[in-house]
């Protein structure tokens, strides 16, 4: 069965270009057109601005984004083996697909394409958290850097993004993500949907940046306090925050109990502590 715009099936493209998935790059190709179409439809307003996709591989999700009406897709691919296949896809959709060869950990995605920019990607498991933190840093500097992110993570990581206080998964990534964005798990994708199948279930997450952060804080101070607090999450805050200084005045100023543990604090609580720490 032919794909969008009369393109050959993805399995044929993979075979013709020798695109066996590489473990070192965290590659697991999603070839199911129903699922790639579902991800593309979950991304809001792709008919405006640019959709940036990281790690398109042979172009399964890229095809879906273009077929669903994306005005412009900028595909960032580190694996040079995939470039020829992506070039064929670009030729099938003239003027709508730009392929950028490079490492997304080193490229400023906020400078690619045209605004509004959003990121839609089946992220490589081995760098998914590092990529997200990089994009959160960009949003801390400019809340309009990206209009939305529709991203696929290992289910365990997705759980951390949306976790509420007092839950097992609540941690640093929960606080940093929810400080800047509204995160919502959309749907799971089973291992059998991928080639080769990973050992874990994947989850697609909608991450929509807030117009302004949930509460005042500097990113640097928020990272410090969450690292200290969750680095010793079983300990009371009066102990875990000692590495940052004398925490007693911070508890007095914020009204946070020194006997509380990290998982009990809301995002706003962490921001209040971060503000105190930044103020000396």
CORGIQUI-V64692 format. One record per pair of residues at least 6 apart in sequence whose ideal C-beta (glycine too) atoms are under 8 Angstrom apart, sorted by the first residue. I is the first residue (numbers start at 1). J is the second residue. D is the distance in whole Angstrom. If there is no record, write none. Layout:
I,J,D  I,J,D
This chain:
1,9,6  2,8,7  2,9,7  3,9,6  3,10,7  3,33,7  3,63,6  4,63,5  4,64,8  4,66,7  4,67,4  4,92,8  5,66,8  5,67,7  5,92,4  5,93,7  6,92,8  7,13,8  7,63,7  7,88,8  7,89,7  7,92,6  8,16,8  10,29,7  10,31,5  10,58,6  10,59,7  10,60,5  10,63,8  11,31,6  11,195,8  13,19,7  13,58,5  13,59,7  13,85,5  13,88,8  14,20,7  14,29,7  14,58,5  14,85,8  14,195,8  17,58,7  17,81,7  17,82,7  17,84,6  17,85,5  18,81,7  19,29,8  19,57,7  19,58,5  19,81,6  19,82,6  19,85,7  21,27,4  21,28,6  21,29,6  21,57,8  21,195,7  21,196,6  22,79,7  25,55,8  25,78,7  25,79,6  25,124,6  25,126,8  26,55,8  26,124,3  26,125,5  26,126,4  26,127,7  27,55,7  27,57,6  27,79,7  27,124,7  28,122,8  28,125,8  28,194,4  28,195,7  28,196,6  28,197,7  28,198,5  29,57,5  29,58,6  29,60,6  29,194,6  29,195,5  30,36,6  30,60,5  30,61,7  30,122,6  30,152,8  30,189,7  30,193,6  30,194,6  31,60,5  31,193,8  31,194,8  31,195,6  32,193,5  33,60,8  33,63,8  33,64,7  35,189,6  35,193,6  36,60,5  36,61,5  36,63,7  36,64,4  37,64,5  37,67,7  37,68,7  38,187,7  39,61,6  39,64,7  39,120,7  39,122,7  39,150,7  39,152,7  39,204,6  40,46,7  40,61,7  40,64,4  40,65,5  40,67,7  40,68,4  40,70,7  40,120,7  41,68,6  42,150,5  42,186,6  42,204,6  42,206,7  43,51,7  43,65,7  43,118,6  43,120,5  43,148,7  43,150,4  44,118,7  44,147,8  44,148,5  44,150,8  44,208,8  45,116,7  45,118,8  45,147,7  45,148,8  46,65,6  46,68,6  46,69,6  46,70,4  46,71,7  46,118,7  46,120,7  47,69,5  47,70,7  47,71,5  48,71,6  48,116,6  49,71,7  49,72,7  49,113,7  49,114,6  49,115,5  49,116,4  49,117,6  49,118,7  49,147,7  50,71,7  50,72,5  50,73,7  50,74,6  50,112,7  50,113,3  50,114,5  50,115,8  50,116,8  50,117,5  50,118,8  51,65,6  51,70,5  51,71,8  51,72,7  51,73,5  51,74,7  51,113,8  51,117,8  51,118,6  51,119,8  51,120,5  52,73,8  52,74,5  52,75,8  52,76,7  52,109,5  52,112,6  52,113,6  52,117,6  52,118,7  52,119,5  52,120,7  52,121,8  53,61,6  53,62,6  53,65,7  53,73,6  53,74,7  53,75,5  53,76,7  53,119,8  53,120,6  53,121,5  54,76,5  54,104,4  54,109,8  54,119,7  54,121,4  54,123,6  54,131,7  55,76,7  55,77,7  55,78,7  55,104,7  55,121,6  55,122,7  55,123,7  55,124,5  56,62,5  56,75,4  56,76,8  56,77,6  56,82,7  56,86,6  57,77,7  57,79,7  57,82,6  58,82,6  58,85,5  58,86,8  59,75,8  59,82,8  59,85,6  59,86,5  59,89,5  61,120,7  61,121,7  61,122,6  62,73,6  62,75,6  62,86,7  62,89,6  62,97,7  63,89,7  65,73,5  65,120,6  66,73,6  66,89,8  66,93,5  66,96,6  66,97,6  70,96,7  71,96,7  72,96,6  72,97,8  72,98,7  72,113,6  72,114,7  73,96,6  73,97,5  73,98,7  74,98,5  74,100,6  74,112,5  74,113,5  75,86,6  75,97,7  75,98,7  75,99,5  75,100,7  76,100,5  76,102,6  76,104,5  76,107,6  76,109,7  76,112,7  77,83,7  77,86,6  77,99,6  77,100,7  77,101,6  77,102,8  78,101,7  78,102,7  78,103,5  78,104,7  80,101,6  83,99,6  83,101,6  86,97,7  86,99,5  87,99,7  89,97,6  90,96,8  90,97,4  90,98,7  90,99,6  98,112,8  98,113,7  100,107,7  100,112,7  104,127,8  104,131,6  105,127,6  105,130,6  105,131,7  105,134,7  108,138,7  109,117,7  109,119,7  109,135,7  109,138,7  109,146,8  110,117,7  110,138,5  110,142,7  110,145,4  110,146,7  115,144,7  115,147,8  116,144,8  116,146,8  116,147,4  117,145,7  117,146,5  117,147,7  118,146,6  118,147,5  118,148,4  118,149,6  118,150,7  119,135,7  119,146,6  119,148,8  119,149,5  119,150,7  119,151,7  120,149,8  120,150,5  120,151,7  121,150,8  121,151,6  121,152,7  122,152,4  122,202,8  123,131,6  123,132,8  123,151,6  123,152,6  123,153,6  125,153,8  125,154,5  125,198,7  125,200,8  128,151,8  128,153,5  128,154,7  128,157,6  129,157,6  129,173,7  132,149,8  132,151,7  132,161,8  132,173,8  132,177,7  132,207,8  133,173,8  133,176,7  135,145,8  135,146,7  135,149,7  136,176,6  136,177,7  136,180,6  136,181,8  137,219,7  138,145,4  138,146,7  139,145,5  139,146,7  139,180,5  139,181,7  139,209,5  140,180,6  140,213,7  140,219,4  143,180,7  143,209,6  143,210,7  143,211,6  143,212,6  143,213,8  144,209,8  145,209,8  146,209,6  147,208,8  147,209,7  148,206,7  148,207,7  148,208,5  148,209,7  149,181,8  149,206,8  149,207,4  149,208,8  149,209,8  150,186,8  150,204,7  150,205,8  150,206,6  150,207,8  151,204,7  151,205,6  151,207,6  152,189,7  152,202,5  152,203,7  152,204,5  152,205,8  153,161,7  153,202,7  153,203,6  153,205,6  154,198,8  154,200,5  154,201,8  154,202,6  154,203,8  155,188,6  155,200,6  155,201,4  155,202,6  155,203,5  156,169,8  156,200,7  157,173,8  158,185,5  158,202,8  158,203,4  158,204,8  158,205,5  159,169,4  159,185,8  159,203,8  160,169,5  160,170,8  160,171,6  160,173,5  160,174,6  161,173,6  161,174,7  161,177,5  161,178,8  161,183,5  161,185,8  161,205,6  161,207,7  162,174,8  162,183,5  162,184,6  162,185,5  162,205,7  163,169,4  163,170,4  163,171,7  163,174,5  164,170,6  165,263,6  165,264,6  165,265,6  165,266,5  166,263,6  166,264,6  167,263,7  170,263,5  171,226,8  171,230,5  171,233,7  171,262,8  171,263,8  172,223,8  172,226,4  172,227,6  172,230,5  174,267,8  175,222,7  175,226,5  175,267,5  175,270,5  176,219,8  176,222,7  176,223,7  176,226,7  177,183,5  177,207,7  178,214,7  178,267,5  179,213,5  179,214,5  179,215,7  179,217,7  179,222,7  179,267,5  179,270,8  179,271,7  180,209,6  180,210,6  180,213,6  180,214,8  181,207,5  181,208,6  181,209,5  181,210,6  182,207,7  182,208,5  182,210,7  183,205,6  183,206,7  183,207,5  183,208,8  184,205,7  184,206,5  185,203,5  185,204,8  185,205,5  186,203,8  186,204,5  186,205,6  186,206,6  187,203,7  187,204,6  188,201,5  188,202,7  188,203,5  188,204,8  189,201,7  189,202,4  189,203,7  189,204,7  190,201,6  191,197,4  191,198,5  191,199,7  191,200,7  191,201,6  191,202,8  194,202,8  213,271,8  214,267,5  214,268,6  214,271,7  215,267,7  215,268,5  215,271,4  215,272,7  216,271,6  216,275,6  217,270,8  217,271,4  217,272,8  217,274,4  217,275,6  217,278,8  218,274,7  218,275,8  218,278,5  220,278,8  221,274,4  221,275,7  221,277,5  221,278,4  222,270,6  222,271,6  222,274,4  224,244,6  224,274,7  224,277,6  225,241,7  225,244,7  225,270,6  225,273,5  225,274,5  225,277,6  226,262,8  226,270,6  228,240,6  228,241,5  228,243,5  228,244,5  229,237,6  229,240,5  229,241,6  229,262,4  229,265,7  229,270,7  230,262,5  230,263,8  231,240,7  232,239,7  232,240,4  232,262,8  233,240,8  233,261,6  233,262,5  233,263,6  234,261,7  235,261,7  236,258,7  236,259,5  236,260,7  236,261,6  237,247,7  237,251,7  237,256,7  237,257,8  237,258,6  237,259,8  237,260,5  237,261,7  237,262,7  237,265,8  238,247,6  238,248,8  238,251,7  238,258,4  238,259,7  240,262,7  241,247,4  241,250,7  241,273,8  244,277,6  245,277,7  247,258,7  248,258,7  249,276,7  250,256,8  250,273,6  250,276,4  250,277,7  251,257,7  251,258,5  253,272,8  253,276,5  254,269,7  254,272,4  254,273,6  254,276,6  256,265,7  256,269,6  256,272,7  256,273,7  265,273,8
